[in-house]
Amino acid sequence: MEHVDDWTQDGISTERAYEGEPIPSLSETITPRSLMVSLILGTTLSVVAMEVSLNSGILPSLSAPAGLLGFFFSHAWIRILDFFKVSHMPFTRQENTVVQTCIIACCAITYSGGFGTYILAMGKNAAGGDARDRSNIVEPSLRRLIPFLFLISFAGLVIVMPFKKVMIIRHQLTFPSGIATGHLINSFHNPSGASQARKQVKMFFGSFGGTIIWSFFQWFYTAGRGCGFETFPIFGLKAYALGYYFDFSMSNIGIGMICPHMITISMFVGNLLWWLVLCLSHTSNNGAWYAVNLKVDFLRDITSYKVFIGVAMMITDGLFNFLCILSRTLWVMSKPCKQPIQGCIDNKAQSSWSLSCTNREHVAKCFDDRRRAQVFMRDQIPNLVNICYYVLISIVSTIGIPFLYPQLRSYHIALIYISIPLCAFCNAYGMGITDINLASSYGKLTMGIFGSWVGLNNGGLIIELVACGVMVGAVSNGADLMQDLKTGYITLTSPHVVFVSKMIGTSLGCIISPMVFWIIYGCNTGNKNILEVPYAKVYRSIAMLTTGENVLAEDTKRVCWIFSVFALVLNVLREVAKRKQWRVVSCIPSTVGIAVAFFVPERIFIDMLVGCLLTFVWKRTNTNMAQMYLLALASGLICGDGLGSLMSSVLTLLHAQAPMCIKFLSHIDNMKLDGFLKTLPTL
């Protein structure tokens, strides 16, 4: 047994530290404590995710904050029980995994539910000048959204379960985010990890509380239209009129701190490209590329060029990545299994294991693999049960969705559900290799197929958007489940437990997300438009393009083709630079980042640039502290701003009036105001 001790010391075996602990059962892992913590944090982070996705269209990963907050709140619950001397079960890493899985499943509905994409793309605000076609307009309704989400959100979960052994055990796919979250949870449950987690939580709540206080402080100065610090013209009033100003959005600053710096820089490059090149060309082509003195029409004025150029670049980027990941997936699947790893996993292949594990570090990893594989293969749900559930969900959805959206026919939905198993498998497999969820690409591909099939008449746009929603809801949730199964594999959590946790969290999300959306959407009344929703018009535009109808300004398609080629060249250059390991690869702008700049307001990437700059300075001055606290600080900013925005929305719904107004005027306007105030009688 001496060599076992050596493995623990030199071989960095994780599971040796937990070898004496029994694996908790389903009832010991999914507890009232874990469900209550999941409900509280799932609701809070859903508010944050909804606010961010509606206004910026960029949703950062919430896996790490979910695991961190789940650990903290569960420990706080235990301390309260200890204070009142109430007996309780210990908080294990398996229960931490359950909490994290439920929270992420609940928050994921804000993305797969399409609130910032295809749901609002059906409404009249996204339609613009095309809003006269009533057959292609469906306004959001809470009574329609909740049943629709329940119909589309569970098919992907049950259909990918039969593939879990192939992806995680046989092919040993990495699922980088899942494995990182698993190691994070493992680190929380040892003494040093718990101490570090408490420090990170302290930083999180410090920034969280400060951001909420700042949100309330801002609200007190918004008594009238155009009032408040959100309209601070830091670059001057002329730049402010063009949309360039700093609005003190803590969530966007936090996003800029989390997102890779090249994404933020690429957004700046995209905006610069638009203003320095295209606007000059449009000014010289006034009356040629679009009609002079044309009333605002989303499809035929200058806006069509800006929006559809971004759409063309995003479609090109999505297709390029889709083909790259598909080819890479097929290549990996064609390779034989790695015999040394399989030998370490197989209990019967002792000779193979002893021969392949020739050094201590490899021996430790082999022990971890064997231990994790043993737990992973327990409590299996029969594949036949999953297939039967999928068939049942397909039948119910095929019957139910046409009642919610009468433009569709049952055979439309049936054809989608026939193709979902293949798409869900390919997306989950590709995500395991690249950590990229391409559910939106599958949704856009579905829109293209249905657009060329049904056309524009008789509600063709609604058919496309709903078909996109059905595909995205299934494919996205299926890939997320496989990511969570990888986390469960690392933390020795049974796949059965992870699956049940995912079902519970998804059910909560199907209720919580629509309600949060409805509260925010209810404030979008009158002249106060608080929803940016940049991607709603993107999806509406894609639906229009795929119908084949000639509804755009005359030269839009030609300009879009030029930028599609530009996006393709950029993607090919980046791929070649990665393969050749060129140093310039870190300087190549992101195609998606450039495309996003054509949709989002200028103030958003200005906020992100501030966050990016703060991160750069912090890492330069104190690298260790930045690595330890950066994620906690940024998450606190995002969560605090999201919760503060929701509270402001509730105050608006309650017709509460801010007591003061702060406004920034030019020198001439300020002199006029002073002259007017002098004419008023003094009290």
C-alpha positions as CSV (number, residue, x, y, z in Angstrom):
1,M,0.0,0.0,0.0
2,E,3.0,2.3,0.1
3,H,2.7,3.1,-3.6
4,V,-0.9,4.3,-3.0
5,D,0.4,7.0,-0.7
6,D,2.9,8.0,-3.3
7,W,0.2,8.4,-5.8
8,T,-1.7,10.7,-3.5
9,Q,1.4,12.9,-2.9
10,D,2.9,13.0,-6.4
11,G,0.2,11.9,-8.7
12,I,-2.3,14.7,-7.9
13,S,-5.2,12.3,-7.6
14,T,-8.5,14.1,-6.8
15,E,-10.6,11.1,-5.9
16,R,-8.1,9.7,-3.4
17,A,-9.1,12.5,-1.1
18,Y,-12.7,11.4,-1.3
19,E,-12.1,7.6,-1.4
20,G,-13.6,7.0,2.0
21,E,-16.8,9.0,1.5
22,P,-19.9,7.1,0.3
23,I,-21.7,8.3,-2.8
24,P,-25.0,10.0,-1.7
25,S,-28.2,8.7,-3.0
26,L,-30.8,10.6,-5.0
27,S,-32.8,11.6,-1.9
28,E,-29.6,12.6,-0.1
29,T,-28.6,14.9,-3.0
30,I,-31.8,16.5,-4.2
31,T,-33.0,17.8,-0.9
32,P,-35.4,20.6,0.1
33,R,-32.3,22.6,1.0
34,S,-30.9,22.3,-2.5
35,L,-34.2,23.0,-4.2
36,M,-34.9,26.1,-2.1
37,V,-31.4,27.5,-2.8
38,S,-31.8,26.7,-6.5
39,L,-35.2,28.5,-6.6
40,I,-33.8,31.6,-5.0
41,L,-30.6,31.8,-7.0
42,G,-32.3,30.6,-10.2
43,T,-34.8,33.5,-10.0
44,T,-32.1,36.0,-9.2
45,L,-29.8,35.0,-12.0
46,S,-32.7,34.7,-14.4
47,V,-33.5,38.3,-13.8
48,V,-29.8,39.2,-14.5
49,A,-29.7,37.0,-17.6
50,M,-32.9,38.4,-19.0
51,E,-31.9,42.0,-18.4
52,V,-28.5,41.5,-20.1
53,S,-29.7,39.5,-23.0
54,L,-32.6,41.9,-23.8
55,N,-30.4,45.0,-23.7
56,S,-27.0,43.9,-25.0
57,G,-27.7,40.6,-26.8
58,I,-24.5,39.2,-25.1
59,L,-25.0,36.7,-22.3
60,P,-21.8,35.7,-20.3
61,S,-21.5,32.3,-18.8
62,L,-23.1,32.1,-15.3
63,S,-21.8,28.6,-14.5
64,A,-19.0,29.8,-12.1
65,P,-21.2,32.4,-10.3
66,A,-23.9,29.7,-9.9
67,G,-21.5,27.2,-8.4
68,L,-20.0,29.8,-6.2
69,L,-23.3,31.2,-4.9
70,G,-24.7,27.8,-4.5
71,F,-21.8,26.8,-2.2
72,F,-22.2,30.0,-0.2
73,F,-25.9,30.0,0.3
74,S,-26.0,26.3,1.2
75,H,-23.3,26.9,3.8
76,A,-25.2,29.9,5.1
77,W,-28.3,27.6,5.4
78,I,-26.2,25.1,7.4
79,R,-24.9,27.7,9.7
80,I,-28.4,28.9,10.5
81,L,-29.5,25.3,11.3
82,D,-26.4,24.9,13.5
83,F,-27.2,28.1,15.3
84,F,-30.7,26.8,16.2
85,K,-29.2,23.3,16.8
86,V,-31.3,21.6,14.1
87,S,-29.9,18.4,12.7
88,H,-29.1,18.3,9.0
89,M,-27.2,16.3,6.4
90,P,-23.8,17.4,5.4
91,F,-23.4,19.6,2.3
92,T,-21.5,17.5,-0.3
93,R,-20.0,18.3,-3.7
94,Q,-22.8,16.2,-5.3
95,E,-25.5,18.5,-3.7
96,N,-23.4,21.5,-4.9
97,T,-23.6,20.0,-8.4
98,V,-27.3,19.7,-8.1
99,V,-27.7,23.3,-7.1
100,Q,-25.4,24.5,-9.9
101,T,-27.3,22.3,-12.5
102,C,-30.7,23.6,-11.4
103,I,-29.6,27.2,-11.5
104,I,-28.0,27.0,-14.9
105,A,-31.0,25.1,-16.3
106,C,-33.3,27.8,-15.0
107,C,-31.2,30.6,-16.4
108,A,-30.7,28.8,-19.8
109,I,-34.4,29.3,-20.6
110,T,-33.7,33.0,-21.1
111,Y,-31.5,32.0,-24.0
112,S,-33.2,28.9,-25.5
113,G,-36.6,30.6,-24.9
114,G,-35.7,33.2,-27.4
115,F,-37.0,36.3,-25.4
116,G,-34.4,38.5,-27.0
117,T,-34.5,36.8,-30.4
118,Y,-37.3,35.0,-32.1
119,I,-40.1,35.8,-29.5
120,L,-39.8,39.6,-29.9
121,A,-38.9,39.2,-33.6
122,M,-42.5,38.2,-34.1
123,G,-43.8,41.5,-32.7
124,K,-44.5,44.8,-34.4
125,N,-41.5,46.6,-32.9
126,A,-39.1,44.3,-34.8
127,A,-41.2,44.4,-37.9
128,G,-40.9,48.2,-38.3
129,G,-42.5,49.3,-41.6
130,D,-43.6,45.8,-42.3
131,A,-46.0,45.8,-39.3
132,R,-49.0,46.2,-41.6
133,D,-48.9,42.5,-42.5
134,R,-51.0,41.2,-39.5
135,S,-50.5,37.5,-40.5
136,N,-46.7,37.9,-39.7
137,I,-47.2,39.7,-36.4
138,V,-47.6,37.9,-33.1
139,E,-47.2,39.9,-29.9
140,P,-45.8,38.2,-26.8
141,S,-48.3,36.8,-24.4
142,L,-47.7,35.2,-21.1
143,R,-50.5,32.7,-21.6
144,R,-48.8,31.6,-24.9
145,L,-45.1,31.7,-23.7
146,I,-45.3,29.4,-20.7
147,P,-47.0,26.4,-22.5
148,F,-44.8,26.9,-25.5
149,L,-41.6,26.7,-23.4
150,F,-42.9,23.6,-21.7
151,L,-43.5,22.0,-25.1
152,I,-40.1,22.8,-26.6
153,S,-37.6,22.6,-23.6
154,F,-37.6,18.9,-22.7
155,A,-37.2,17.1,-26.0
156,G,-33.5,17.8,-26.2
157,L,-32.9,16.6,-22.6
158,V,-34.3,13.1,-23.2
159,I,-32.9,12.5,-26.6
160,V,-29.2,13.2,-25.7
161,M,-29.2,10.9,-22.7
162,P,-28.6,7.7,-24.7
163,F,-25.4,9.3,-26.1
164,K,-23.8,10.2,-22.7
165,K,-21.7,7.0,-22.6
166,V,-20.4,7.5,-26.1
167,M,-19.4,11.2,-25.5
168,I,-18.1,11.1,-22.0
169,I,-16.7,7.6,-21.5
170,R,-15.9,6.3,-25.0
171,H,-14.6,9.4,-26.8
172,Q,-13.6,11.2,-23.6
173,L,-14.9,14.6,-24.9
174,T,-13.6,17.5,-22.8
175,F,-16.6,19.8,-22.5
176,P,-14.2,22.6,-21.2
177,S,-16.8,24.6,-19.3
178,G,-18.3,21.5,-17.7
179,I,-15.0,20.1,-16.6
180,A,-13.9,23.6,-15.3
181,T,-17.1,23.9,-13.2
182,G,-16.5,20.4,-11.9
183,H,-13.0,21.1,-10.7
184,L,-14.2,24.4,-9.2
185,I,-16.9,22.6,-7.1
186,N,-14.3,20.0,-6.1
187,S,-12.0,22.8,-4.9
188,F,-14.8,24.3,-2.8
189,H,-15.1,21.2,-0.7
190,N,-11.5,21.1,0.6
191,P,-10.3,23.5,3.3
192,S,-8.1,25.7,1.1
193,G,-10.8,25.9,-1.6
194,A,-13.5,26.8,0.9
195,S,-11.4,29.6,2.3
196,Q,-10.8,31.0,-1.2
197,A,-14.5,30.7,-2.0
198,R,-15.4,32.8,1.1
199,K,-13.1,35.6,-0.1
200,Q,-14.6,35.5,-3.6
201,V,-18.1,35.6,-2.2
202,K,-17.2,38.6,0.0
203,M,-15.9,40.4,-3.1
204,F,-19.1,39.4,-5.0
205,F,-21.5,40.7,-2.4
206,G,-19.4,43.9,-2.0
207,S,-19.8,44.7,-5.7
208,F,-23.4,43.4,-5.8
209,G,-24.5,45.6,-3.0
210,G,-22.6,48.7,-4.2
211,T,-24.2,48.3,-7.7
212,I,-27.7,48.1,-6.3
213,I,-27.1,51.2,-4.2
214,W,-25.8,52.9,-7.3
215,S,-28.9,51.9,-9.3
216,F,-31.2,53.4,-6.7
217,F,-29.0,56.6,-6.6
218,Q,-29.4,56.9,-10.4
219,W,-33.2,56.4,-10.2
220,F,-33.7,59.4,-7.9
221,Y,-32.5,61.7,-10.8
222,T,-34.8,60.3,-13.5
223,A,-37.9,62.4,-13.0
224,G,-38.4,63.3,-16.6
225,R,-37.5,62.2,-20.1
226,G,-33.8,62.3,-20.9
227,C,-33.0,62.7,-17.2
228,G,-30.4,60.9,-15.2
229,F,-26.7,59.9,-15.4
230,E,-27.5,57.4,-18.1
231,T,-27.4,60.3,-20.6
232,F,-24.0,61.7,-19.5
233,P,-22.4,63.2,-22.6
234,I,-18.8,62.4,-21.7
235,F,-17.6,62.9,-25.3
236,G,-19.6,66.0,-25.9
237,L,-23.2,66.7,-27.0
238,K,-22.4,66.2,-30.7
239,A,-21.1,62.7,-30.0
240,Y,-24.1,62.1,-27.7
241,A,-26.5,62.9,-30.5
242,L,-24.8,60.1,-32.5
243,G,-25.1,57.6,-29.6
244,Y,-21.6,57.9,-28.2
245,Y,-21.8,58.4,-24.5
246,F,-21.1,56.6,-21.2
247,D,-24.3,55.5,-19.4
248,F,-22.7,54.0,-16.2
249,S,-24.2,50.5,-16.9
250,M,-22.5,48.3,-14.4
251,S,-23.7,45.1,-16.2
252,N,-22.1,46.1,-19.5
253,I,-18.9,47.0,-17.6
254,G,-19.0,43.6,-16.0
255,I,-19.5,41.9,-19.3
256,G,-16.5,43.8,-20.7
257,M,-14.4,42.4,-17.8
258,I,-15.5,38.8,-18.4
259,C,-15.6,38.7,-22.2
260,P,-12.3,38.2,-24.1
261,H,-10.7,41.5,-24.9
262,M,-10.7,40.8,-28.6
263,I,-14.6,40.6,-28.6
264,T,-14.8,44.2,-27.2
265,I,-12.1,45.4,-29.6
266,S,-13.8,43.8,-32.5
267,M,-17.1,45.6,-31.6
268,F,-15.1,48.8,-31.7
269,V,-13.6,47.9,-35.1
270,G,-17.1,47.0,-36.4
271,N,-18.5,50.4,-35.3
272,L,-15.5,52.2,-36.7
273,L,-16.0,50.3,-40.0
274,W,-19.6,51.5,-40.3
275,W,-19.0,55.1,-39.5
276,L,-15.8,55.7,-41.4
277,V,-16.6,53.7,-44.5
278,L,-20.2,53.0,-45.0
279,C,-21.7,56.3,-43.8
280,L,-19.5,58.2,-46.1
281,S,-20.5,56.0,-49.0
282,H,-24.2,56.4,-48.1
283,T,-23.9,60.1,-47.9
284,S,-22.5,60.3,-51.4
285,N,-25.2,57.8,-52.7
286,N,-28.2,59.5,-51.1
287,G,-31.0,59.0,-53.6
288,A,-29.2,56.1,-55.4
289,W,-28.9,53.5,-52.7
290,Y,-32.1,54.6,-50.9
291,A,-34.9,57.1,-51.6
292,V,-34.5,60.7,-50.5
293,N,-36.9,61.9,-47.8
294,L,-38.1,58.3,-47.3
295,K,-40.3,57.8,-44.2
296,V,-38.8,55.5,-41.6
297,D,-38.9,52.0,-43.1
298,F,-36.7,49.3,-41.6
299,L,-36.3,47.4,-44.9
300,R,-35.8,50.2,-47.4
301,D,-33.9,53.1,-45.7
302,I,-30.2,53.4,-44.6
303,T,-31.0,51.1,-41.6
304,S,-31.4,48.1,-43.9
305,Y,-27.8,48.4,-45.0
306,K,-26.5,48.5,-41.4
307,V,-28.6,45.7,-40.1
308,F,-28.4,43.3,-43.0
309,I,-24.6,43.7,-43.3
310,G,-24.4,42.5,-39.7
311,V,-26.8,39.7,-40.5
312,A,-24.8,38.6,-43.5
313,M,-21.6,38.5,-41.5
314,M,-23.2,36.5,-38.7
315,I,-24.7,33.9,-41.1
316,T,-21.3,33.5,-42.8
317,D,-19.6,33.1,-39.4
318,G,-22.2,30.6,-38.2
319,L,-22.0,28.5,-41.4
320,F,-18.2,28.5,-41.3
321,N,-18.1,27.4,-37.7
322,F,-20.8,24.9,-38.2
323,L,-19.0,23.2,-41.1
324,C,-15.6,23.3,-39.2
325,I,-17.1,21.8,-36.1
326,L,-19.0,19.2,-38.1
327,S,-15.9,18.1,-40.0
328,R,-13.8,18.1,-36.8
329,T,-16.5,16.0,-35.1
330,L,-16.7,13.5,-37.9
331,W,-12.9,13.2,-37.9
332,V,-12.7,12.6,-34.1
333,M,-15.5,10.1,-34.3
334,S,-13.7,8.2,-37.0
335,K,-10.7,7.7,-34.8
336,P,-10.5,4.5,-32.6
337,C,-10.9,4.8,-28.9
338,K,-7.8,5.6,-26.8
339,Q,-6.8,2.2,-25.5
340,P,-4.7,3.4,-22.5
341,I,-7.7,5.4,-21.1
342,Q,-10.1,2.7,-21.8
343,G,-7.8,0.2,-20.1
344,C,-7.8,2.4,-17.0
345,I,-11.6,2.6,-17.0
346,D,-12.3,-1.1,-17.6
347,N,-12.1,-3.0,-14.3
348,K,-11.6,-6.3,-16.1
349,A,-8.6,-5.1,-18.0
350,Q,-6.1,-5.1,-15.0
351,S,-3.2,-6.1,-17.1
352,S,-3.9,-3.4,-19.7
353,W,-4.2,-0.9,-16.8
354,S,-1.0,-1.9,-15.2
355,L,0.9,-1.7,-18.4
356,S,-0.5,1.7,-19.6
357,C,-0.1,3.5,-16.3
358,T,3.6,3.7,-16.1
359,N,4.2,6.8,-14.0
360,R,2.6,8.2,-10.9
361,E,0.8,11.1,-12.4
362,H,-0.8,8.8,-15.0
363,V,-1.6,6.2,-12.3
364,A,-3.5,9.0,-10.3
365,K,-5.4,10.0,-13.4
366,C,-6.2,6.4,-14.2
367,F,-7.6,5.9,-10.6
368,D,-9.7,9.0,-11.0
369,D,-11.0,7.9,-14.4
370,R,-11.9,4.4,-13.1
371,R,-13.6,5.8,-10.0
372,R,-15.6,8.4,-12.0
373,A,-16.6,5.8,-14.7
374,Q,-17.9,3.4,-12.0
375,V,-20.2,6.1,-10.6
376,F,-21.1,7.4,-14.0
377,M,-22.3,4.0,-15.1
378,R,-24.6,3.5,-12.1
379,D,-28.3,4.3,-11.9
380,Q,-28.8,4.2,-15.7
381,I,-32.1,5.3,-17.2
382,P,-32.9,2.7,-20.0
383,N,-32.5,4.1,-23.5
384,L,-35.9,2.8,-24.4
385,V,-37.5,4.9,-21.7
386,N,-35.8,8.1,-23.0
387,I,-36.9,7.3,-26.6
388,C,-40.5,6.7,-25.5
389,Y,-40.4,10.0,-23.6
390,Y,-39.1,11.7,-26.7
391,V,-41.9,10.2,-28.9
392,L,-44.5,11.3,-26.4
393,I,-43.1,14.9,-26.2
394,S,-43.0,15.0,-30.0
395,I,-46.7,14.0,-30.3
396,V,-47.9,16.4,-27.7
397,S,-45.9,19.3,-29.2
398,T,-47.1,18.4,-32.7
399,I,-50.6,18.8,-31.5
400,G,-50.2,21.6,-29.1
401,I,-47.9,24.2,-30.9
402,P,-50.4,24.8,-33.8
403,F,-53.0,25.8,-31.2
404,L,-50.5,28.4,-29.8
405,Y,-49.4,29.6,-33.2
406,P,-52.2,28.9,-35.8
407,Q,-49.9,29.8,-38.7
408,L,-48.2,26.5,-38.3
409,R,-49.4,23.1,-39.3
410,S,-48.8,19.8,-37.4
411,Y,-46.6,18.4,-40.2
412,H,-44.3,21.5,-39.8
413,I,-43.7,20.5,-36.2
414,A,-43.4,16.8,-37.0
415,L,-40.7,17.4,-39.5
416,I,-38.7,19.4,-37.0
417,Y,-38.9,16.7,-34.3
418,I,-37.7,14.1,-36.9
419,S,-34.5,16.1,-37.4
420,I,-33.9,17.1,-33.8
421,P,-32.1,13.8,-32.7
422,L,-29.4,14.2,-35.3
423,C,-29.0,18.0,-34.7
424,A,-29.0,17.5,-30.9
425,F,-26.3,14.9,-31.2
426,C,-24.1,16.9,-33.5
427,N,-24.4,20.0,-31.5
428,A,-23.6,18.2,-28.2
429,Y,-20.7,16.4,-29.7
430,G,-19.3,19.7,-31.2
431,M,-19.7,21.4,-27.9
432,G,-17.7,18.7,-26.3
433,I,-14.8,19.4,-28.6
434,T,-15.0,23.2,-29.0
435,D,-17.1,24.4,-26.0
436,I,-19.3,26.4,-28.5
437,N,-23.1,26.0,-28.4
438,L,-24.2,26.3,-32.0
439,A,-27.9,26.0,-31.3
440,S,-28.6,29.4,-32.9
441,S,-26.9,28.2,-36.1
442,Y,-29.2,25.2,-36.2
443,G,-32.1,27.5,-35.6
444,K,-31.1,29.8,-38.5
445,L,-30.6,26.8,-40.7
446,T,-34.1,25.7,-39.9
447,M,-35.4,29.2,-40.7
448,G,-33.7,29.0,-44.1
449,I,-35.3,25.7,-44.9
450,F,-38.8,26.7,-43.9
451,G,-38.4,30.2,-45.5
452,S,-37.6,28.7,-48.9
453,W,-40.5,26.2,-48.4
454,V,-43.4,28.4,-47.0
455,G,-42.5,31.8,-48.4
456,L,-43.7,35.1,-46.9
457,N,-47.5,34.9,-47.3
458,N,-49.9,33.4,-44.8
459,G,-47.7,33.9,-41.8
460,G,-44.5,32.6,-43.3
461,L,-42.3,34.7,-41.0
462,I,-44.1,33.4,-37.9
463,I,-43.7,29.8,-39.2
464,E,-39.9,30.4,-39.6
465,L,-39.5,31.9,-36.2
466,V,-41.5,29.3,-34.3
467,A,-39.6,26.5,-36.2
468,C,-36.4,28.2,-35.1
469,G,-37.6,28.3,-31.5
470,V,-38.5,24.6,-31.5
471,M,-35.1,23.7,-32.8
472,V,-33.1,26.0,-30.6
473,G,-35.1,25.0,-27.5
474,A,-34.3,21.3,-28.0
475,V,-30.7,21.5,-29.3
476,S,-29.5,24.1,-26.8
477,N,-30.8,22.4,-23.7
478,G,-29.5,19.0,-24.9
479,A,-26.0,20.3,-25.2
480,D,-26.2,22.1,-21.9
481,L,-27.3,18.8,-20.3
482,M,-24.2,17.0,-21.7
483,Q,-22.1,19.8,-20.3
484,D,-23.7,19.3,-16.8
485,L,-23.2,15.5,-17.1
486,K,-19.5,16.2,-17.6
487,T,-19.6,18.3,-14.4
488,G,-21.3,15.4,-12.6
489,Y,-18.7,13.0,-14.0
490,I,-15.9,15.1,-12.4
491,T,-17.7,15.5,-9.0
492,L,-18.9,11.9,-8.8
493,T,-22.6,12.8,-9.2
494,S,-24.8,10.2,-10.7
495,P,-26.2,10.9,-14.3
496,H,-29.6,10.1,-12.9
497,V,-29.3,12.8,-10.3
498,V,-28.0,15.3,-12.9
499,F,-30.8,14.5,-15.3
500,V,-33.5,15.0,-12.6
501,S,-31.8,18.2,-11.5
502,K,-31.8,19.5,-15.1
503,M,-35.5,18.6,-15.4
504,I,-36.4,20.5,-12.2
505,G,-34.4,23.5,-13.2
506,T,-35.8,23.6,-16.7
507,S,-39.3,23.4,-15.3
508,L,-38.6,26.3,-13.0
509,G,-37.1,28.3,-15.9
510,C,-40.2,27.7,-18.0
511,I,-42.3,29.6,-15.4
512,I,-39.8,32.1,-14.0
513,S,-38.3,33.4,-17.2
514,P,-41.6,34.3,-18.9
515,M,-42.7,36.1,-15.7
516,V,-39.5,38.1,-15.5
517,F,-39.7,38.9,-19.1
518,W,-43.3,40.1,-18.7
519,I,-42.4,42.4,-15.9
520,I,-39.6,44.0,-18.0
521,Y,-41.7,44.0,-21.1
522,G,-44.6,45.6,-19.3
523,C,-42.4,48.7,-18.6
524,N,-41.8,49.1,-22.4
525,T,-44.8,51.4,-22.8
526,G,-45.3,54.9,-24.2
527,N,-42.2,56.8,-25.2
528,K,-40.0,55.1,-22.7
529,N,-38.4,52.3,-24.6
530,I,-36.2,50.4,-22.1
531,L,-35.6,47.4,-24.3
532,E,-32.8,47.5,-26.9
533,V,-33.3,43.9,-28.1
534,P,-30.7,44.1,-30.9
535,Y,-31.1,40.5,-31.9
536,A,-34.9,40.6,-32.4
537,K,-34.4,42.6,-35.6
538,V,-31.6,40.3,-36.6
539,Y,-33.9,37.3,-36.5
540,R,-36.7,39.2,-38.3
541,S,-34.2,40.2,-41.0
542,I,-33.0,36.6,-41.5
543,A,-36.6,35.4,-41.8
544,M,-37.2,38.1,-44.5
545,L,-34.0,37.2,-46.4
546,T,-34.7,33.4,-46.4
547,T,-38.2,33.9,-48.0
548,G,-36.6,35.0,-51.2
549,E,-38.9,38.0,-51.5
550,N,-37.4,41.3,-53.0
551,V,-38.2,43.6,-50.1
552,L,-34.9,45.2,-49.4
553,A,-33.3,48.4,-50.6
554,E,-31.8,48.1,-54.1
555,D,-28.1,47.6,-53.4
556,T,-28.4,45.9,-50.0
557,K,-27.7,42.4,-51.3
558,R,-24.6,43.5,-53.2
559,V,-23.2,45.2,-50.1
560,C,-24.1,42.1,-48.0
561,W,-22.2,39.8,-50.4
562,I,-19.1,42.0,-50.1
563,F,-19.2,41.8,-46.3
564,S,-19.9,38.0,-46.4
565,V,-16.7,37.5,-48.3
566,F,-14.9,39.7,-45.8
567,A,-16.2,37.6,-42.9
568,L,-15.2,34.4,-44.7
569,V,-11.7,35.7,-45.3
570,L,-11.4,36.7,-41.7
571,N,-12.5,33.3,-40.5
572,V,-10.2,31.4,-42.8
573,L,-7.3,33.7,-41.8
574,R,-8.0,33.0,-38.1
575,E,-8.3,29.2,-38.6
576,V,-5.0,29.1,-40.6
577,A,-3.3,31.3,-37.9
578,K,-4.4,28.8,-35.2
579,R,-3.2,25.8,-37.2
580,K,0.1,27.4,-38.0
581,Q,0.4,28.9,-34.5
582,W,1.1,32.4,-35.8
583,R,1.5,35.1,-33.1
584,V,-0.8,37.4,-35.1
585,V,-3.8,35.1,-34.2
586,S,-4.5,37.1,-31.0
587,C,-4.8,40.3,-33.1
588,I,-7.3,39.0,-35.6
589,P,-10.7,40.6,-34.9
590,S,-13.7,38.4,-34.1
591,T,-16.3,38.2,-36.9
592,V,-19.1,37.9,-34.5
593,G,-17.8,40.9,-32.5
594,I,-17.7,43.0,-35.7
595,A,-21.2,41.9,-36.7
596,V,-22.7,42.6,-33.2
597,A,-21.5,46.2,-33.5
598,F,-24.0,46.7,-36.4
599,F,-26.9,46.0,-34.0
600,V,-26.1,47.2,-30.5
601,P,-26.1,50.8,-29.5
602,E,-22.7,52.5,-29.4
603,R,-23.0,53.1,-25.7
604,I,-22.9,49.4,-25.0
605,F,-19.4,48.7,-26.4
606,I,-18.2,52.0,-24.8
607,D,-19.2,50.5,-21.4
608,M,-17.5,47.2,-22.3
609,L,-14.4,49.1,-23.3
610,V,-14.3,50.6,-19.8
611,G,-14.6,47.1,-18.3
612,C,-11.9,45.8,-20.6
613,L,-9.6,48.6,-19.7
614,L,-10.1,48.1,-16.0
615,T,-9.3,44.4,-16.4
616,F,-6.1,45.2,-18.3
617,V,-4.9,47.7,-15.7
618,W,-5.8,45.3,-12.8
619,K,-3.9,42.4,-14.3
620,R,-0.9,44.7,-15.0
621,T,-0.8,46.0,-11.4
622,N,-1.7,42.8,-9.5
623,T,-2.0,39.7,-11.5
624,N,-2.7,37.3,-8.6
625,M,-5.6,39.4,-7.2
626,A,-7.1,39.9,-10.6
627,Q,-7.1,36.2,-11.3
628,M,-8.7,35.5,-7.9
629,Y,-11.3,38.2,-7.7
630,L,-12.0,39.3,-11.3
631,L,-14.9,36.9,-12.0
632,A,-16.5,37.6,-8.6
633,L,-16.3,41.4,-9.0
634,A,-17.7,41.3,-12.6
635,S,-20.5,38.9,-11.6
636,G,-21.4,41.2,-8.7
637,L,-21.6,44.1,-11.1
638,I,-23.8,42.2,-13.6
639,C,-26.1,40.7,-10.9
640,G,-26.5,44.0,-9.0
641,D,-27.3,46.0,-12.1
642,G,-29.8,43.4,-13.3
643,L,-31.6,43.3,-9.9
644,G,-31.5,47.1,-9.7
645,S,-33.0,47.4,-13.2
646,L,-35.8,45.0,-12.2
647,M,-36.5,47.0,-9.1
648,S,-36.6,50.2,-11.2
649,S,-39.0,48.4,-13.6
650,V,-41.3,47.5,-10.7
651,L,-41.3,51.1,-9.5
652,T,-42.3,52.2,-13.0
653,L,-45.1,49.7,-13.1
654,L,-46.3,51.1,-9.7
655,H,-46.2,54.6,-11.2
656,A,-43.6,55.8,-8.7
657,Q,-42.1,59.1,-9.7
658,A,-38.5,60.0,-9.1
659,P,-38.1,63.2,-7.0
660,M,-35.4,65.0,-9.1
661,C,-34.1,65.4,-12.6
662,I,-30.6,65.9,-13.7
663,K,-30.0,66.9,-17.3
664,F,-27.0,67.9,-19.4
665,L,-27.5,70.9,-21.7
666,S,-25.3,72.8,-24.1
667,H,-24.0,76.2,-23.1
668,I,-26.5,78.0,-25.4
669,D,-29.4,76.0,-24.1
670,N,-28.2,76.6,-20.5
671,M,-28.2,80.4,-21.1
672,K,-31.7,80.2,-22.5
673,L,-32.8,78.3,-19.5
674,D,-31.2,80.8,-17.1
675,G,-32.9,83.6,-19.0
676,F,-36.3,81.9,-18.7
677,L,-35.8,81.2,-15.0
678,K,-35.1,84.9,-14.4
679,T,-38.5,85.8,-15.8
680,L,-40.3,83.7,-13.3
681,P,-41.6,85.4,-10.2
682,T,-39.7,84.7,-7.0
683,L,-41.4,83.4,-3.9
